[in-house]
Amino acid sequence: MGIGVGMLEETVYDPRTGHPKRRPNRAIEVLTGTTQIVAALSGLILSTYTGVLLGATAIPAWNENVATLPIYFSAAGTAAAAATLELLGNDSPALNQIAAHSWRLICG
């Protein structure tokens, strides 16, 4: 372990076993939450941009739907992310609503 990591973590001993266990500092928790928000927002932006790029091609079926492709790509990405989170065990009513609205948007 490097010196930098040791400075960000503090050693806490488990009273039952006496072994040291490490817990992250508050700064690490804030940094982790911030990077997750940035990753989620950039993922939404990139998913809509993919729809824009596909709509700007010479393929007639895609070019006719240039205004709606970014919306469908964003809804599909959001629905896939919500489904993945639910499969990983997150059971929140807000997540269920996000998935349901995304699928309603995709299916019409």
C-alpha positions in Angstrom: 0.0 0.0 0.0 1.3 3.4 -0.9 1.7 6.3 1.4 -1.2 8.2 -0.3 -3.7 5.4 0.2 -2.6 5.0 3.8 -3.3 8.7 4.5 -6.8 8.5 3.1 -7.7 5.4 5.1 -7.7 5.0 8.8 -7.3 1.6 10.5 -10.2 0.4 12.7 -9.9 -2.8 14.7 -12.8 -5.2 14.8 -13.6 -5.8 18.5 -14.7 -9.4 17.9 -11.7 -10.7 16.0 -9.0 -8.1 16.8 -8.0 -7.9 13.1 -7.7 -4.5 11.5 -10.3 -3.5 9.0 -10.1 -0.5 6.8 -12.9 2.0 6.1 -12.6 4.8 3.6 -12.4 8.4 4.6 -15.3 10.8 4.0 -13.3 12.4 1.1 -13.3 9.1 -0.8 -17.0 8.7 -0.3 -17.7 12.2 -1.7 -15.3 11.7 -4.6 -17.0 8.3 -5.4 -20.5 9.8 -5.4 -19.4 12.7 -7.6 -17.7 10.5 -10.2 -20.8 8.3 -10.4 -23.0 11.3 -11.1 -20.6 12.5 -13.8 -20.4 9.0 -15.3 -24.2 8.8 -15.5 -24.6 12.2 -17.1 -21.9 11.6 -19.7 -23.5 8.2 -20.5 -26.8 9.8 -21.2 -25.2 12.5 -23.4 -23.2 9.8 -25.3 -26.2 7.7 -25.9 -28.2 10.5 -27.5 -25.2 11.5 -29.6 -25.0 8.0 -31.0 -28.6 8.5 -32.2 -27.7 11.8 -33.8 -24.8 10.3 -35.7 -26.9 7.4 -37.0 -29.6 9.8 -38.1 -27.1 11.9 -40.1 -26.3 9.0 -42.4 -27.4 8.4 -46.0 -29.6 5.4 -45.0 -33.2 6.5 -45.6 -34.8 4.7 -42.7 -32.5 6.4 -40.2 -32.5 9.8 -42.0 -36.3 10.0 -41.9 -36.2 9.6 -38.1 -33.4 11.9 -37.3 -35.4 13.8 -34.7 -36.6 10.8 -32.8 -33.5 8.5 -32.9 -31.7 10.3 -30.0 -34.7 10.0 -27.8 -35.0 6.3 -28.5 -31.3 5.7 -27.9 -31.5 7.6 -24.6 -34.6 5.7 -23.5 -33.1 2.4 -24.4 -29.9 3.1 -22.5 -31.8 4.3 -19.4 -34.1 1.2 -19.5 -31.0 -1.1 -19.8 -29.3 0.6 -16.9 -32.4 0.4 -14.8 -32.8 -3.3 -15.6 -29.2 -4.0 -14.8 -29.5 -2.2 -11.4 -32.7 -4.2 -10.6 -30.9 -7.5 -11.5 -28.1 -6.5 -9.2 -30.6 -6.3 -6.3 -31.7 -2.6 -6.2 -35.4 -2.6 -5.5 -36.5 1.0 -5.3 -39.8 2.5 -6.5 -38.0 5.3 -8.2 -35.9 2.9 -10.3 -39.1 0.9 -11.2 -40.7 4.2 -12.4 -37.7 5.1 -14.5 -37.6 1.7 -16.2 -41.4 1.8 -16.8 -41.3 5.3 -18.3 -38.4 4.4 -20.5 -40.1 1.3 -21.9 -43.3 3.2 -22.5 -41.3 5.7 -24.5 -39.6 3.0 -26.5 -42.7 1.0 -27.2 -45.0 3.9 -27.9 
